[in-house]
Amino acid sequence: MAERAEVGEALGAAGQVRAGVRAYRMIAAMWIRSTMAYRASFAMAVFGNFAATGLDFVGILLMFSHVDALGGYTLPEVAFLYGTAGAAFGLSDLVMGSMDRLGSRVRDGTLDTLLVRPVPVLAQIAADRFALRRLGRITQGLLVLGYALVVLDIEWTPLKVLMVPMMILSGAVIFASVFVAGAAFQFWAQDASQVQNSFTYGGVTLLQYPPTVFAKDLVRGVTFVLPLAFVNWLPALYVLGRPYPLDLPFWLAFLPPLVAGVCCPLAGAAWRMGLRSYRSTGS
């Protein structure tokens, strides 16, 4: 009986995931159709997003116009860090970037309208106002990464080649988990989107620079507490042939998929706990 119950629970969870993915796809498609009804506006929005995120790299270029290295890293090496972090975050921001609106929904009570629908709430919030313009951030990050790959003098091996897409995909999952965990926190803190943004948008800004420019306590924090270092620092330094500031074993560079796999259920547990604690805003 216990085994049957476990099987039934697993099938139920799988069904919820399928329902969530299907709902997300339908809601996102609705917003995409709405966006593409005004193609000129969409093109300008994508370009604006591309230009706004590109200013970050312009700032890096300005720094390197005055110095030859930043924390011991050359411009192509920093561009490699910037590109991998930007592309990974861009993917998660495209898919889960709407999660920071949860706090305002909790505060004004509009979350209640999502609870009565036979669709997972997480899928509804993540797909809400799906912004295709965020493709500009992904494009900008990939262009900078392409520049770095062309300029860098790396002794490429099949393993190093595979680590580049692995960084981007695993990093996107890690950032998506942070988006979900940050949204779960807003069930208690209500409109605390800026706290969430400090770990998401602030996290990608952190990872765009070498770890050697930061205090070791901060590096330890984003390695062992909030594992953002697994997005690109650890695997990227392996590709670049650079030592990690904390003198960690090299095999940690291969763990981003495992770390991403651990972050997902933890973020899911935080989300379910937050959703169960929600008591509406009253009348």
Backbone hydrogen bonds, N-H to C=O, Kabsch-Sander energy under -0.5 kcal/mol:
donor,donor_aa,acceptor,acceptor_aa,energy
5,A,1,M,-2.4
6,E,2,A,-2.3
7,V,3,E,-2.4
8,G,4,R,-2.8
9,E,5,A,-2.4
10,A,6,E,-2.4
11,L,7,V,-2.6
12,G,8,G,-2.2
13,A,9,E,-2.3
14,A,10,A,-2.4
15,G,11,L,-2.3
16,Q,12,G,-2.0
17,V,13,A,-2.2
18,R,14,A,-2.4
19,A,15,G,-2.5
20,G,16,Q,-2.6
21,V,17,V,-2.7
22,R,18,R,-2.4
23,A,19,A,-2.6
24,Y,20,G,-2.8
25,R,21,V,-2.5
26,M,22,R,-2.0
27,I,23,A,-2.7
28,A,24,Y,-2.9
29,A,25,R,-2.1
30,M,26,M,-1.8
31,W,27,I,-2.0
32,I,28,A,-2.4
33,R,29,A,-2.5
34,S,30,M,-2.0
35,T,31,W,-2.4
36,M,32,I,-2.9
37,A,33,R,-0.7
37,A,34,S,-0.5
38,Y,35,T,-1.6
42,F,38,Y,-2.3
43,A,39,R,-2.7
44,M,40,A,-2.2
45,A,41,S,-2.2
46,V,42,F,-2.5
47,F,43,A,-2.4
48,G,44,M,-2.6
49,N,45,A,-2.4
50,F,46,V,-2.5
51,A,47,F,-2.9
52,A,48,G,-2.7
53,T,49,N,-2.1
54,G,50,F,-1.8
55,L,51,A,-1.1
55,L,52,A,-0.5
56,D,53,T,-1.2
57,F,53,T,-0.7
58,V,54,G,-1.8
59,G,55,L,-2.0
60,I,56,D,-1.4
61,L,57,F,-2.5
62,L,58,V,-2.3
63,M,59,G,-1.9
64,F,60,I,-2.2
65,S,61,L,-0.7
65,S,62,L,-0.5
66,H,63,M,-1.6
67,V,63,M,-1.1
70,L,73,Y,-2.8
71,G,69,A,-0.5
73,Y,70,L,-1.3
78,V,74,T,-2.4
79,A,75,L,-2.7
80,F,76,P,-1.8
81,L,77,E,-1.9
82,Y,78,V,-3.0
83,G,79,A,-3.0
84,T,80,F,-2.1
85,A,81,L,-2.2
86,G,82,Y,-2.8
87,A,83,G,-2.5
88,A,84,T,-2.1
89,F,85,A,-2.7
90,G,86,G,-2.4
91,L,87,A,-1.9
92,S,88,A,-1.8
93,D,89,F,-3.0
94,L,90,G,-2.1
95,V,91,L,-1.9
96,M,92,S,-3.5
97,G,93,D,-1.5
98,S,126,A,-0.6
99,M,96,M,-2.0
100,D,97,G,-0.9
101,R,98,S,-1.8
102,L,99,M,-1.7
105,R,101,R,-1.5
106,V,102,L,-2.5
107,R,103,G,-2.2
108,D,104,S,-2.3
109,G,105,R,-1.1
110,T,105,R,-0.5
111,L,105,R,-1.3
112,D,109,G,-1.4
113,T,110,T,-0.8
114,L,110,T,-0.5
114,L,111,L,-1.1
115,L,111,L,-1.3
116,V,112,D,-1.0
117,R,114,L,-0.9
119,V,117,R,-1.8
124,Q,120,P,-1.6
125,I,121,V,-2.5
126,A,122,L,-2.5
127,A,123,A,-2.0
128,D,124,Q,-0.9
130,F,127,A,-1.4
132,L,130,F,-0.9
134,R,131,A,-1.6
135,L,132,L,-1.8
136,G,133,R,-2.1
137,R,134,R,-0.8
138,I,134,R,-1.3
139,T,135,L,-2.7
140,Q,136,G,-2.2
141,G,137,R,-2.3
142,L,138,I,-2.5
143,L,139,T,-2.2
144,V,140,Q,-2.0
145,L,141,G,-2.3
146,G,142,L,-2.6
147,Y,143,L,-2.2
148,A,144,V,-2.2
149,L,145,L,-2.5
150,V,146,G,-1.8
151,V,147,Y,-2.1
152,L,148,A,-2.9
154,I,152,L,-1.0
156,W,154,I,-1.5
161,V,157,T,-2.4
162,L,158,P,-2.1
163,M,159,L,-1.4
164,V,160,K,-0.8
164,V,161,V,-0.8
166,M,162,L,-1.7
167,M,163,M,-2.4
168,I,164,V,-1.6
169,L,165,P,-2.6
170,S,166,M,-2.7
171,G,167,M,-2.4
172,A,168,I,-1.9
173,V,169,L,-1.8
174,I,170,S,-2.3
175,F,171,G,-2.6
176,A,172,A,-2.3
177,S,173,V,-2.1
178,V,174,I,-1.8
179,F,175,F,-2.3
180,V,176,A,-2.2
181,A,177,S,-2.8
182,G,178,V,-2.8
183,A,179,F,-2.1
184,A,180,V,-2.3
185,F,181,A,-1.8
186,Q,182,G,-0.9
186,Q,183,A,-0.6
187,F,184,A,-1.5
188,W,185,F,-1.3
189,A,185,F,-2.3
190,Q,186,Q,-1.8
192,A,190,Q,-2.4
195,V,192,A,-0.7
196,Q,192,A,-1.6
197,N,193,S,-2.7
198,S,194,Q,-1.4
199,F,195,V,-0.7
199,F,196,Q,-1.1
200,T,196,Q,-1.5
201,Y,197,N,-0.7
202,G,197,N,-2.4
204,V,200,T,-2.2
205,T,201,Y,-1.6
206,L,202,G,-2.0
207,L,203,G,-2.2
208,Q,204,V,-0.8
208,Q,205,T,-0.6
209,Y,206,L,-1.4
213,V,210,P,-1.5
214,F,211,P,-1.4
219,V,215,A,-1.9
220,R,216,K,-2.6
221,G,217,D,-2.0
222,V,218,L,-2.1
223,T,220,R,-0.9
224,F,220,R,-3.1
225,V,220,R,-0.6
225,V,221,G,-1.5
226,L,221,G,-2.4
228,L,226,L,-3.2
229,A,222,V,-3.1
230,F,227,P,-1.1
231,V,228,L,-2.0
232,N,228,L,-0.7
234,L,229,A,-2.2
236,A,232,N,-2.7
237,L,233,W,-2.4
238,Y,234,L,-1.2
239,V,235,P,-2.0
240,L,236,A,-2.5
241,G,237,L,-0.8
242,R,237,L,-2.9
247,D,244,Y,-2.2
252,L,249,P,-1.5
253,A,250,F,-2.0
254,F,251,W,-1.7
255,L,252,L,-1.6
259,V,255,L,-2.8
260,A,256,P,-2.8
261,G,257,P,-2.1
262,V,258,L,-1.6
263,C,259,V,-2.5
264,C,260,A,-1.8
266,L,262,V,-1.5
267,A,263,C,-2.8
268,G,264,C,-2.5
269,A,265,P,-2.5
270,A,266,L,-2.2
271,W,267,A,-2.4
272,R,268,G,-2.5
273,M,269,A,-2.2
274,G,270,A,-2.4
275,L,271,W,-2.8
276,R,272,R,-2.2
277,S,273,M,-1.3
278,Y,274,G,-0.6
278,Y,275,L,-0.9
